[in-house]
Amino acid sequence: AQVVREMLRKTAFAMSADESRAALSSVLLDFEQDGGIAKAVATDGRRLSTIEVEVAKKTGFNGKFSLSRKAVDLLSKKMPKDGECTIVSCGTQLCFKTSRIEFTVKLLDITYPNYSQVIPKSYNQKVTVNRVDLLGAIDRISVVTAGAENPYVGMVFADNKIALSAITNDNGAANDEIEIKYDGESIDMKFNPQYLRDVLSALDEDEVDFYLTHSGAPAQIKKHDAEDYIYVVMPLRIN
């Protein structure tokens, strides 16, 4: 049951808030992987979050199941924090059975986007960052972006540090700097601060890794030296 909760907690924040875009306002549970592997995926078209977990999958149980926002909210709030959870496919429904409670949710009749093609296959640079330090820096400087129509945080990766900046016409400017593990070429990127705040808040590890190609390419964020979780976020193009 705790694994189900974690699958949803580390992906659901990337769903679109636009309910008219059914595929992008849902979480996909993908049991079509080889072996006892399952994935959860969410994307709003500008970012994607996916987690891979080991499950005791019975022979013949496979498929891709799209959960609505209401179903995700229900499971996230009511799923027990311990004990086992058995997932049963029942046609247009998915049943989650625990020792204390059972949830039956209606599945969305949609074709989920091919999420694997969104994940970059290569990168040029790897940056290791203290998660709490970066989250704190983003919180501090993004104060000036409150209420902005298109908020962004600038991040320059160079010389074992990130120089962060934010500026708006109404609230002025802010700058901050944190130490990182990186000695490659300078890379200047801009991100929606909430997109970074969401993933850094969802993870629990002390350090996370940024995988970068160039300033205009998607960035990947993973747990430090781990491959079971991937977050892909598009940088903003701002003059």
N, C-alpha and C positions, 0 to 999 in steps of 0.2 A: 504493500500500500504506500509505503514511503517513497518507493521508486516512482510510482505513478504521480505522486505529488510533486516530486522533483522534476519529472519530465515536463509537467505543465508549468511549474514555477519558472523554469529556465528557458521557456519558449513563448508562453502566452503573451508576454509583454510586447512581442514583435507583431502581433496581429494588427490588422487595420481597424481603425475605429469606424470606418464607413461600412455599415451593415449591408449596403446595396451591392458591395463587392464580396459575395459569399465566400469565394475561394480564399480571399485575402483576409477575411475576418473570421478565420477558423484555425484550428490546430489539427494537423495531420498526424495520425498514428500509423506508422509504416511497419508492417510485419513481414514484408517481402524480402528482407535481407537474408543472406545465407546464415545457417546455424541458428543458435539461440540469441539472435540480435533483434532489437526493435528500435525504431527511431521516432522521435517527436519533432515536428517541424512547424514553424510559424513564420510568415513573412507578410509585410505590407507593401512590397514592391521597392522599398528603399533600403530595407535591412532584412536579414534572415537569421533566425536562431534555430539550431538543430542540436539535439543531444542523442547519443547512442548508448543503449543499456543492454545488459544481458538479461534474458528472460528464460524461463522454463517453458519453451514453446512445444506444444504437442504436434505430432506429425499431421500435416494437412491444414494446420491453422496458418493462414497467411492472408494478405490483403492490405489495402490502404483504406483507412477510415477517417473521415473528416468530421470533427466535433465543432458544433456551433459555439459562439461565445457564451451563451447561457449554459450549455453543457459543461464547458470548461470552468466557468465560475462555480457551478454546483459542485463539481468534483474537487476543485481546489479548496473549497471551504469545508466540505463535509467528509471527504475521504479520511479515514482514520490515519493516525501518524505511525501506527505499528501494525504488525500482523500481515498475513498474506492477502493478496487480491487476485482473484481469478477473473479473467476477461473472456467473455463468451460472445461470439458473433451470432446474431439472430436476424438475419435478413437485413432489414432497414434499421435495425437497432443494435446497440452494443451494450452488453450487461457487465457491470463491474460488481463482483460478489466478494464481500468480506465476511468475517465471522459475526459482525455486529449489524451490518447494513448492506443492502443491495441497491445499486443505481442502474436504471435502464434509461438510456438516452437515445434520442432519435438522431440518426446520421444524416448529414447533408448529402443530397444527391448531386454531386458536383465532380468535376475532374480537376484535381489539384495540379497546380503548375509543376513543371519538371524542375524541382528545386536543386537537383544535383548540378545542373548546368550553370547555376548562379555562383557556385563555390569556385573561386579561382584555383587552377591546378598548379600554379607555381607562384613564386614571390622572389623578390630580390633581397629583402632585408628582414631581420628578426629583431624585435625590440622587447626587452623584458622590463616590466613596470611593476612597482608595488601598487596593488589594487586600491588600497585604502588611501594612499598618498594621492593617487590620480583622482579618485572620487572627491577627495577634499578640495583639491585645486579646482576642479570643474565647478563644484558647488560655490566656491568663493568668487570666481571671476564671472560666472554666469548670472550673478545677481544683477549685473548691468544690462543683461539681455531680457530681463523680465518685461513682458508685454510687447516685445519686438515682433513684428510680423514674420520675419525670417531669422530667428535667432541662430547664432553660430559661435563656435569657439575655435580660434586658430591654434594649431599645434605644430611647432617646428621641432622635429626630431634631429638632434645633432650633438656631438661631443658629450655623450653620456648624460644628456638632460633633455627635457621637454620644456620649451618656452611656450606658455599658454597666453592667449590674449583674447579679449572680447571688446567690442566697441559698438556703440549705438549713437545716433544723433541726439536722443533724448536724455540718456542716462550717463553718457561719458564713456570712459574706457577703464579696463582693468588688465593687469598683467600678473603672472605668477610663474614659478619655475620649480620643477622637481627633478631629482636625480633618477637616471635610468641606466640600464645596461645596453649601451649602443655606441659604437664608434664608426659607423658607416657614413655615407654621404648624407648631406642635409636634405630632409624631406619636409616640405611645408604643406599641411593639409588643414581643411576646415570641416567641422562636423556639427550637426545639430547636438547641442549639449545633452538633451534628454535621451537621445539614442545611446550615448555613452553612459549616462547615469543609470539607465535601465539595466544594461548588461553588467556593469560593475557592481550594482546592488544585488543582482541575482546570483552572482558567483560568490563562493565562500573562500577561495584560495587566497593566500597572501600575495602571490604574484600571478600576473597574466602576461601573455605574449601577444604582441602586435606583429602581424605579418604584412609587410608593405611592398609595393612594387614601384609606384610613383605617385605624385600628388593627385592625379586624376583617376587613379584606379581604386577599386574597392579594397578596403582593409579587412583583414581577418583578425578576430580576437579569440584566443583560446586560453584554456588553463595552461599554466606553465608546464612545458614539456609533456603535454597530454593531447590526445587526439579524439577523445570521446565527446567533446563539446566544441562547436564552431559557431561563431557569430560573424556575419558578413555585413558590413555597413558601407554605404556609398558616401563618399565625401561630397561636400557642397562646392559648387562652382560660383564663387563670388569675387567680383573685381575689387 
